Amino acid sequence: MAEAGAHLTSSAALEQPSIFEVLAQESLMEAVKPALRHAVKILAESNPSRYGFLWRCFDELYLMLDVLLQKHFLSHCSASFSENFYGLKRVGGGQQGLALKSRSYWWSLLLLCLVPYLRAKLEAVLAKQRDEEDFSIRLGQSRLQRMYRAAVAAFPYVSSAGQALVFCQQLLFVFGVAKTHSPLLWLAQVRLARLSAQDIRHMQLREGSEPEPTGGRTWQFLSKATRGIAVSLSTSLSLGVFFLQFLEWWYSSENQDTVKTLTSLPAPPPPLHLRPPNQSSAECQRYYQTCPLCHKPRSNATVLSTSGFVFCYRCVYTYVKAQRRCPVTGFPSELQQLIKIYSPES
């Protein structure tokens, strides 16, 4: 039994990350870009003349930031931003310490940044082609345009084949046949491994004894500025990841009952004190059909959802619009909380 389970405690098994870790680090960067896109969209809609170019050139600007961020982490941690966030590193053949070989470094940077950019551009072109098909916009029949339409039509099949290849690679990684879970890592001739305590100490020592950049003043300023932007961007993204996870938890379906409990107002007690004393049942019935504001029979009955009291629509609309509270209970109320009541006789 001991011989059969010896591989579980070997250094290779301890160094190899699980499929859950590698998939989690991939989903991290996939969640960052839509969040940044949404923030840029809100900014551009608030002032189109000033910030509209950010929305129009978002893919290119994100590519520049991605290159800056990934270059910083590949140089200092031998990993991408998301891989370093989950305590992983890239290991290549003949690598010593945390320094990637030059070929693996540049291939990793190219595949990390350029492949997602080209995929996003192809998907945008495909969406445009679908719009043209939906609105019956037919392009000309020149040779170049026919090649363009053929390439766009073939893209979904190529994309599906690529996803199938990735899935097969992940299955081989799960069963221990392949050392990498992604064909992109295989192309860069690297594999993922967990950071050891010695690697963490080495990164801390290197950060403390990092030499000043050589060259002219302009080059030194640009090097320091680039390093500062990369560090601040990585720090802000790390904090943003926790914020995104909090938002996902807050708006999750399992948490909606808790959110409603925390944000909803308490139900008011029944208005027993409003019942007139020493009156017959017919008089009480007429009283219950009157509006608490105008004290007349209700016209176009409307209930205020924050308190449950029923008023005339004109009376409660005017009051809530001016006072922003319930006329009887004083609960904060808005016009959106007015609900009309339609009886069978109406």
Backbone hydrogen bonds, N-H to C=O, Kabsch-Sander energy under -0.5 kcal/mol:
donor,donor_aa,acceptor,acceptor_aa,energy
5,G,1,M,-1.7
6,A,3,E,-0.9
8,L,5,G,-1.1
9,T,6,A,-1.1
10,S,7,H,-0.7
14,L,10,S,-2.0
15,E,11,S,-1.9
16,Q,12,A,-1.8
22,V,18,S,-1.8
23,L,19,I,-2.0
24,A,20,F,-1.9
25,Q,21,E,-2.0
26,E,22,V,-1.2
27,S,23,L,-2.0
28,L,24,A,-1.1
29,M,25,Q,-1.0
30,E,26,E,-1.2
31,A,27,S,-1.1
31,A,28,L,-0.7
32,V,28,L,-1.2
33,K,29,M,-1.5
35,A,31,A,-1.1
36,L,32,V,-2.3
37,R,33,K,-2.6
38,H,34,P,-2.3
39,A,35,A,-2.0
40,V,36,L,-2.5
41,K,37,R,-2.2
42,I,38,H,-2.1
43,L,39,A,-2.1
44,A,40,V,-2.6
45,E,41,K,-2.3
46,S,42,I,-1.5
47,N,43,L,-1.2
50,R,47,N,-0.6
51,Y,47,N,-2.8
52,G,48,P,-1.6
54,L,51,Y,-0.9
55,W,51,Y,-0.9
56,R,52,G,-2.0
57,C,53,F,-2.4
58,F,55,W,-1.0
61,L,57,C,-2.4
62,Y,58,F,-3.0
63,L,59,D,-1.9
64,M,60,E,-2.0
65,L,61,L,-2.3
66,D,62,Y,-2.7
67,V,63,L,-2.6
68,L,64,M,-2.2
69,L,65,L,-2.6
70,Q,66,D,-3.0
71,K,67,V,-2.3
72,H,68,L,-1.6
73,F,69,L,-2.0
74,L,70,Q,-2.7
75,S,71,K,-1.9
76,H,72,H,-2.0
77,C,73,F,-2.7
78,S,73,F,-0.7
78,S,74,L,-0.6
79,A,73,F,-1.1
84,N,80,S,-2.6
85,F,81,F,-1.9
86,Y,82,S,-1.3
87,G,84,N,-1.6
88,L,83,E,-2.9
89,K,193,A,-2.6
90,R,78,S,-3.4
91,V,191,R,-2.9
93,G,189,Q,-0.6
95,Q,92,G,-1.6
96,Q,99,A,-0.6
97,G,95,Q,-0.5
99,A,96,Q,-1.3
100,L,98,L,-0.7
105,Y,101,K,-2.8
106,W,102,S,-2.3
107,W,103,R,-2.3
108,S,104,S,-2.3
109,L,105,Y,-2.3
110,L,106,W,-2.4
111,L,107,W,-2.6
112,L,108,S,-2.3
113,C,109,L,-1.7
114,L,110,L,-2.2
115,V,110,L,-0.7
117,Y,113,C,-1.2
118,L,114,L,-2.7
119,R,115,V,-2.3
120,A,116,P,-2.2
121,K,117,Y,-2.1
122,L,118,L,-2.4
123,E,119,R,-2.3
124,A,120,A,-1.9
125,V,121,K,-2.2
126,L,122,L,-2.4
127,A,123,E,-2.2
128,K,124,A,-2.0
129,Q,125,V,-2.3
130,R,126,L,-2.1
131,D,127,A,-2.0
132,E,128,K,-2.1
133,E,129,Q,-2.0
134,D,130,R,-2.7
135,F,131,D,-2.3
136,S,133,E,-1.0
137,I,132,E,-3.4
138,R,136,S,-0.8
139,L,137,I,-0.5
146,R,142,S,-2.1
147,M,143,R,-2.1
148,Y,144,L,-2.0
149,R,145,Q,-2.3
150,A,146,R,-2.2
151,A,147,M,-2.4
152,V,148,Y,-2.3
153,A,149,R,-2.2
154,A,150,A,-1.8
155,F,151,A,-1.1
158,V,154,A,-2.1
159,S,155,F,-3.0
160,S,156,P,-2.2
161,A,157,Y,-2.1
162,G,158,V,-2.3
163,Q,159,S,-2.3
164,A,160,S,-2.2
165,L,161,A,-2.1
166,V,162,G,-2.3
167,F,163,Q,-2.3
168,C,164,A,-2.3
169,Q,165,L,-2.3
170,Q,166,V,-2.2
171,L,167,F,-2.1
172,L,168,C,-2.3
173,F,169,Q,-1.8
174,V,170,Q,-2.3
175,F,171,L,-2.0
176,G,173,F,-1.0
177,V,172,L,-2.2
178,A,172,L,-1.4
186,W,182,S,-1.5
187,L,183,P,-2.3
188,A,184,L,-1.8
189,Q,186,W,-0.8
190,V,185,L,-2.2
191,R,91,V,-2.0
193,A,89,K,-2.2
194,R,15,E,-2.5
195,L,87,G,-2.6
200,I,196,S,-2.0
201,R,197,A,-2.2
202,H,198,Q,-2.2
203,M,199,D,-2.3
204,Q,200,I,-2.1
205,L,201,R,-2.4
206,R,202,H,-2.3
207,E,203,M,-2.1
208,G,204,Q,-1.7
209,S,205,L,-1.8
210,E,207,E,-0.7
220,Q,216,G,-2.3
221,F,217,R,-2.6
222,L,218,T,-2.4
223,S,219,W,-2.3
224,K,220,Q,-2.5
225,A,221,F,-2.6
226,T,222,L,-2.6
227,R,223,S,-2.4
228,G,224,K,-2.6
229,I,225,A,-2.6
230,A,226,T,-2.3
231,V,227,R,-2.5
232,S,228,G,-2.6
233,L,229,I,-2.6
234,S,230,A,-2.4
235,T,231,V,-2.3
236,S,232,S,-2.6
237,L,233,L,-2.3
238,S,234,S,-2.1
239,L,235,T,-2.2
240,G,236,S,-2.5
241,V,237,L,-2.2
242,F,238,S,-1.3
243,F,239,L,-1.9
244,L,240,G,-2.7
245,Q,241,V,-2.4
246,F,242,F,-2.1
247,L,243,F,-2.3
248,E,244,L,-2.5
249,W,245,Q,-2.0
250,W,246,F,-2.8
251,Y,247,L,-2.5
252,S,249,W,-0.9
255,N,252,S,-0.7
256,Q,252,S,-0.5
256,Q,253,S,-0.7
259,V,255,N,-2.2
260,K,256,Q,-2.6
261,T,257,D,-1.9
262,L,258,T,-2.0
263,T,259,V,-2.2
264,S,260,K,-1.9
272,L,270,P,-2.5
274,L,271,P,-1.1
275,R,272,L,-1.2
284,C,280,S,-2.5
285,Q,281,S,-2.4
286,R,282,A,-2.1
287,Y,283,E,-2.2
288,Y,284,C,-2.5
289,Q,285,Q,-0.8
290,T,287,Y,-1.6
291,C,296,K,-2.7
295,H,291,C,-2.2
298,R,289,Q,-2.5
302,T,311,F,-2.6
303,V,339,I,-3.3
304,L,309,F,-2.3
305,S,303,V,-0.7
305,S,337,Q,-2.6
307,S,304,L,-1.4
308,G,304,L,-3.5
311,F,302,T,-3.1
313,Y,299,S,-1.5
313,Y,300,N,-0.8
316,V,312,C,-2.5
317,Y,313,Y,-2.3
318,T,314,R,-2.0
319,Y,315,C,-2.1
320,V,316,V,-2.8
321,K,317,Y,-2.1
322,A,318,T,-1.4
323,Q,319,Y,-3.4
324,R,320,V,-1.9
326,C,331,F,-2.3
330,G,326,C,-1.1
333,S,324,R,-1.2
337,Q,334,E,-1.7
338,L,335,L,-1.6
339,I,303,V,-2.8
341,I,301,A,-2.7
342,Y,340,K,-0.5
343,S,341,I,-0.7
346,S,343,S,-1.2
